[in-house]
Amino acid sequence: MTLRALLLAGAATAAALPAAAQMTVFDYAGFEDPEFHAAYIEEHGESPDFAFFGDEEEAFQKLASGFRADTTHICAGSVTKFEESGLLEPWDLSRIPNWENLNRDLTGQDVSSAGEVYFVPTDYGSTAIAYDTEAVPAEDVASLDVFLDPKYQGRMALPDNVDDAYALAYLATGVTDWSEVTDAEFEAASDWLRRVHPNLRTYWTDPAELAQLLSSGEVLIAWAWNETLPAMAAEGFPIGFQREAEEGSSLWLCGYVNMVEADGEEDLVYDYLNAMLDPSATEPLLASGFGQSNQVAMQDQGEAALEASGLGQIDAPVLAQLPMDGQLRQRQAEAFERIKAGF
């Protein structure tokens, strides 16, 4: 057979093979861990494509400017903004077998007046006071007002995240439900953050940075995600995680939204979402400090595993960071930027 014939035969064979199915997940770095979507890999032989963003405002701007993804991982506070922008289409719950197994405290709020579900929660965690137990007495972190304590000036940190910062501020000023915040409550929370600002060493941007700040002793007290607890405990650091301060702690919630403008296959989007909700993902997520919204699968892990990850039962107020009014979140974002700049 001539070279030309061989090439033609090869081209014909390649043309006969079906193109590999594709879809893109737009996500925070770290969530591409294959163990989190093992059921998807088992079915399709490989992971989907991933693209990454630093924060949800960056993700929103990129998507609004024409970037195409099939599903995007965002937290509940951003859902209303994404839905109102027209970027999303509702999920078909009949294609999500574990929907009935999800924690109803996490799924109990729709984000559309039409009653459609635009956000399926997959992962959650707690945010509370992380502290060095060898340098900070437990009684000092019995209240969130520790962030106003001049004794720790320059040795404290808050997350560079508007939702987490305002969850803390609302709790500290007596608000445990941010779905109906008044102007006066918003101003009180903003004023509290302004008072805290001069006491801070920094605003941390990711858990690795916070772990370094705590390990070095630069920071003794921080408002932190629960994943800090198992990560630093594994390193032998004397980490405390106070979720039962007098005013309480918060619960953050993230999940996936289905994009209207998408190039991938819709079946793959549902396969990926279902893999994230599958019991095979429960233990890997928990080992990384994330609770899974599949309540049935989480119960199988036992209370000791939840306690070790900072997700056990507590006797204190909890502010759930569920979807909020888009205009309120915008006001908070603008105020937070001013506060960080010293205004």
C-alpha positions in Angstrom: 0.0 0.0 0.0 1.3 3.4 -0.9 2.0 6.1 1.7 -0.9 8.1 0.3 -3.2 5.1 0.7 -2.0 4.6 4.2 -2.7 8.2 5.1 -6.1 8.1 3.5 -7.0 4.9 5.4 -5.8 6.4 8.7 -7.9 9.5 8.1 -10.9 7.4 7.3 -10.4 5.4 10.5 -10.1 8.6 12.6 -13.2 10.1 11.1 -15.1 6.9 12.0 -14.2 7.2 15.7 -16.7 9.3 17.7 -15.4 12.5 19.2 -14.8 12.4 22.9 -17.7 14.0 24.8 -16.7 17.2 26.5 -17.9 19.7 29.1 -16.3 22.4 31.2 -16.7 23.0 34.9 -15.9 26.5 36.1 -14.6 26.2 39.6 -12.3 27.1 42.5 -8.9 25.5 42.3 -8.8 22.3 44.3 -12.3 21.1 43.4 -10.9 19.3 40.4 -9.7 16.5 42.7 -10.7 13.3 40.9 -11.9 11.7 44.2 -14.7 14.3 44.4 -16.2 13.1 41.1 -15.0 9.4 41.0 -18.4 8.3 39.8 -18.1 10.5 36.7 -14.7 9.1 35.9 -15.9 5.6 36.4 -18.7 6.2 33.9 -16.7 8.3 31.3 -13.1 7.2 31.8 -11.8 10.7 32.5 -12.5 13.9 34.3 -14.3 16.8 32.6 -12.4 19.9 31.6 -11.9 22.5 34.3 -11.4 26.2 34.2 -10.7 28.2 37.4 -11.5 31.6 39.0 -10.2 33.3 42.0 -13.5 34.6 43.4 -17.1 34.7 42.4 -17.1 38.3 41.2 -14.3 37.4 38.8 -16.3 34.4 37.7 -19.4 36.5 37.1 -17.6 39.1 35.1 -15.9 36.5 32.9 -19.2 34.7 32.2 -21.1 37.9 31.6 -18.4 38.8 29.1 -18.9 35.7 27.0 -16.8 33.0 28.6 -18.5 29.6 28.2 -18.7 26.9 30.8 -21.3 24.2 31.3 -21.7 24.4 35.0 -20.2 26.8 37.6 -19.4 26.3 41.3 -20.6 29.3 43.4 -21.7 29.9 46.9 -25.2 30.7 47.9 -24.8 34.4 48.4 -24.0 34.9 44.7 -26.9 32.8 43.3 -29.5 35.6 43.1 -27.1 37.8 41.1 -26.2 35.0 38.7 -29.9 34.1 38.2 -31.1 37.6 37.7 -28.4 38.2 35.1 -29.9 35.6 32.8 -26.8 33.4 32.9 -28.6 30.4 34.3 -31.2 27.9 33.4 -33.0 25.8 36.1 -32.0 22.3 37.0 -34.3 19.4 36.1 -34.6 17.7 39.5 -35.9 14.5 37.9 -32.4 14.0 36.6 -30.8 14.3 40.1 -31.4 10.9 41.9 -30.0 12.1 45.3 -32.2 15.3 45.4 -34.5 13.7 48.0 -31.4 12.8 50.1 -30.1 16.3 50.4 -30.2 18.2 53.6 -33.4 20.2 53.6 -31.8 23.0 55.6 -29.5 23.5 52.6 -32.1 23.2 49.8 -35.1 24.9 51.5 -34.8 28.2 49.8 -35.6 28.7 46.0 -33.9 31.6 44.2 -36.6 32.3 41.8 -40.1 33.6 42.2 -41.2 31.0 39.7 -40.2 28.3 42.0 -37.5 26.9 39.8 -34.3 25.5 41.3 -31.2 27.3 39.9 -28.8 26.1 42.6 -28.1 22.6 43.8 -25.9 22.6 47.0 -23.1 20.1 47.0 -20.6 21.2 49.7 -20.8 23.2 52.9 -18.7 24.2 55.9 -18.7 26.2 59.1 -16.9 29.5 59.7 -15.8 30.2 63.2 -12.9 31.5 65.4 -9.7 29.6 64.8 -7.0 30.3 67.4 -3.7 29.2 68.9 -4.7 27.4 72.1 -1.2 27.9 73.6 -1.3 31.7 73.2 -5.0 32.5 73.5 -7.1 31.4 76.6 -10.5 29.8 75.7 -12.3 32.5 77.7 -10.9 35.2 75.3 -12.8 33.6 72.4 -16.1 33.1 74.2 -17.4 36.2 72.3 -17.0 37.4 68.7 -16.0 40.8 70.3 -12.5 39.3 70.7 -11.9 40.9 67.3 -12.3 44.3 69.0 -9.9 43.4 71.8 -6.8 45.7 71.7 -4.8 42.9 73.4 -4.6 41.1 70.1 -4.2 44.1 67.8 -2.1 43.2 64.8 -2.4 39.5 65.5 -5.8 38.8 64.0 -7.1 38.1 60.5 -10.4 38.0 58.6 -11.1 36.3 55.2 -11.0 38.6 52.2 -14.5 37.5 51.4 -17.5 39.7 51.6 -20.0 37.0 52.6 -17.8 35.6 55.4 -16.9 39.0 56.7 -20.6 40.2 56.8 -21.7 36.8 58.3 -19.3 37.5 61.2 -20.4 41.1 61.5 -24.1 40.3 61.5 -23.6 37.7 64.1 -21.6 40.1 66.3 -24.4 42.7 66.1 -27.2 40.3 66.9 -28.4 39.1 63.4 -28.7 35.4 62.6 -30.8 35.6 59.4 -29.5 37.8 56.6 -32.5 37.2 54.3 -34.3 40.2 55.7 -31.6 42.6 56.9 -32.8 46.2 57.6 -30.8 49.3 56.7 -30.0 49.8 60.4 -28.7 46.2 60.7 -26.5 46.6 57.6 -25.1 49.9 58.9 -24.4 48.3 62.4 -22.6 45.4 60.8 -20.5 47.7 58.6 -19.6 49.9 61.6 -18.5 46.8 63.5 -16.2 45.8 60.6 -14.8 49.3 60.6 -13.9 49.0 64.3 -12.3 45.6 63.7 -10.2 46.8 60.7 -7.4 48.5 62.7 -6.9 45.4 64.8 -6.1 43.1 61.8 -2.8 41.8 60.6 -4.3 41.1 57.2 -7.3 39.7 55.3 -6.4 36.2 54.3 -7.2 35.0 50.8 -6.9 31.2 51.0 -6.6 28.5 53.7 -2.9 27.8 52.9 -2.1 31.5 53.6 -4.0 31.4 56.8 -2.3 28.2 58.0 1.1 29.9 57.3 0.1 33.0 59.3 -1.0 30.9 62.3 2.0 28.5 62.1 4.4 31.5 62.1 2.7 33.1 65.1 1.9 36.3 63.1 -1.8 35.6 63.6 -3.2 34.2 66.8 -6.9 34.6 66.1 -8.8 34.4 62.8 -12.3 34.0 61.4 -11.7 30.8 59.5 -13.3 28.0 57.5 -13.5 24.7 59.2 -11.0 23.0 56.9 -8.3 24.9 58.9 -9.1 22.6 61.8 -8.2 19.2 60.4 -5.4 20.5 58.2 -3.6 22.2 61.1 -4.4 19.4 63.6 -2.7 17.0 61.2 0.4 19.1 61.4 0.4 19.0 65.2 -0.5 22.7 65.6 -2.4 23.5 68.8 -5.5 24.7 66.8 -8.8 25.6 68.5 -12.0 26.1 66.6 -14.6 28.0 68.6 -18.0 27.5 66.9 -19.9 28.2 70.2 -19.1 31.8 70.8 -21.9 33.6 72.6 -23.1 35.2 69.3 -22.7 32.0 67.3 -20.9 31.0 64.1 -21.9 30.8 60.4 -22.5 28.0 57.9 -21.4 28.6 54.3 -23.0 26.7 51.4 -21.8 26.2 47.8 -23.0 24.2 44.9 -23.5 24.2 41.1 -25.5 26.3 38.7 -26.4 25.3 35.1 -25.3 27.7 32.5 -27.5 28.8 29.6 -24.7 29.6 27.2 -22.8 26.3 27.1 -21.0 24.3 24.5 -20.8 20.9 26.2 -23.2 18.0 26.5 -26.0 18.5 29.0 -26.0 14.8 29.9 -22.4 15.2 31.1 -23.4 18.2 33.3 -25.9 16.1 35.2 -23.4 13.2 35.4 -20.9 15.5 37.0 -23.4 17.0 39.4 -24.6 13.6 40.4 -21.1 12.4 41.0 -20.5 15.3 43.4 -23.6 14.2 45.3 -22.8 10.5 45.2 -21.8 8.7 48.5 -18.4 7.9 46.8 -17.6 11.6 47.2 -18.6 12.0 50.8 -15.5 10.8 52.6 -13.0 12.5 50.2 -14.9 15.8 50.6 -15.0 15.4 54.4 -11.3 14.6 54.6 -10.7 17.9 52.8 -12.8 19.7 55.3 -16.0 20.0 53.3 -19.4 18.6 54.3 -21.5 17.1 51.5 -25.1 18.1 51.1 -26.1 14.5 50.8 -27.4 14.1 54.4 -28.0 10.4 54.2 -24.4 9.8 53.1 -23.0 12.2 55.7 -24.9 10.5 58.5 -23.0 7.3 57.6 -19.7 9.0 58.5 -20.5 9.3 62.2 -20.4 12.2 64.6 -16.8 11.7 65.5 -15.7 12.3 61.9 -17.9 15.4 61.7 -16.5 16.8 64.9 -12.9 16.3 63.7 -13.7 18.3 60.6 -15.5 21.1 62.5 -18.9 20.1 61.4 -20.4 18.5 64.5 -23.6 19.5 66.3 -23.3 22.7 68.3 -25.4 24.6 70.9 -25.1 28.2 69.6 -26.8 30.4 67.0 -25.9 29.7 63.4 -26.2 32.2 60.5 -26.8 30.2 57.3 -25.2 31.9 54.3 -28.2 31.2 52.0 -29.0 33.2 48.9 -29.6 36.8 49.7 -31.1 39.9 48.0 -28.8 40.9 45.1 -28.9 44.6 46.0 -28.0 43.9 49.6 -25.0 41.8 48.5 -23.9 44.6 46.2 -24.1 47.1 49.0 -22.1 44.8 51.2 -19.4 44.3 48.5 -19.0 48.0 48.0 -18.9 48.8 51.7 -16.4 45.9 52.3 -14.0 47.3 49.8 -14.1 50.8 51.4 -13.6 49.2 54.9 -10.5 47.3 53.7 -9.2 50.6 52.3 -9.6 52.2 55.7 -12.8 54.2 55.1 
